[in-house]
């Protein structure tokens, strides 16, 4: 069968969005991996599925390029919000979505930027999950890092120069250690000032992406916990920036824009 899709991106983090609210079909994980292929398929970091929900305006599913399903994606959530409004699925500026991690609230502003309530932060090692005693920071292979979950697991390493950091090598060594039992997104943060950081993220199931919304939140949360950052921080990636807002013990918020790239149809 043929399906319609929309290609979108947020700071270079790119997505294939499919409206399933009025369609009965399934896409297997192997099919997702084939569609994610940048030479033989559509090419994307994640596939985002828009589905019906009984507890929110929509259900939001996120499938990585390797076919694995994850619980959270901040950049994808911003694309999701603009997609459902552009397609006439809602006229609301505040949209509730059901994810595997619970409910998200998305707010669309007049300039089409989107503020995402990313929810609560979890530092419990059993919930990340992380195979280590509870601590403020951890160390492996000589690298000190922070660990937390915002629906998906994050490891944050503070570096002197993010551009010169061996991101893939270090991230893979952490993956291979097995300390994160479900894998982990590894963020490398260079602190420019108390309200500005540069960030690169190596995502599980994808590799290094041009941007990662939940990774931006995790980096800022870790920096705030160490007393190095203020409660509002501009997080810069290669293709632009997002704003992260966080106060200890409260939900974390992510604000940024997203763009439509093209529409298409493909046989599955």
Number of C-alpha atoms within 10 A of each C-alpha: 6 8 14 13 20 17 21 24 21 26 22 20 20 25 30 27 24 18 19 16 14 9 9 6 10 9 10 11 16 13 14 24 21 18 22 24 15 11 9 9 14 17 20 24 27 28 25 23 21 21 18 17 15 8 11 16 18 23 22 25 21 23 23 22 25 21 22 16 16 19 16 25 23 25 29 28 27 28 25 26 27 23 23 18 15 12 10 9 14 16 11 15 16 16 20 21 23 20 20 14 14 13 18 20 19 25 19 21 13 7 7 16 19 25 24 25 20 25 17 15 20 18 18 15 17 13 13 24 22 24 12 12 9 13 11 11 14 16 11 11 9 7 12 14 19 24 29 24 24 23 22 23 29 31 29 26 24 19 18 12 14 18 14 8 14 10 18 15 9 17 23 15 12 20 17 11 12 13 15 21 14 13 22 27 27 31 28 28 27 21 22 15 13 16 17 19 22 22 29 26 28 25 23 23 19 17 18 20 17 19 29 27 30 26 31 32 26 28 34 31 28 23 23 19 15 12 10 14 21 18 16 17 23 20 27 21 20 14 11 14 22 23 20 26 19 20 14 12 9 11 14 23 23 23 23 21 21 24 18 16 12 10 12 11 10 12 7 13
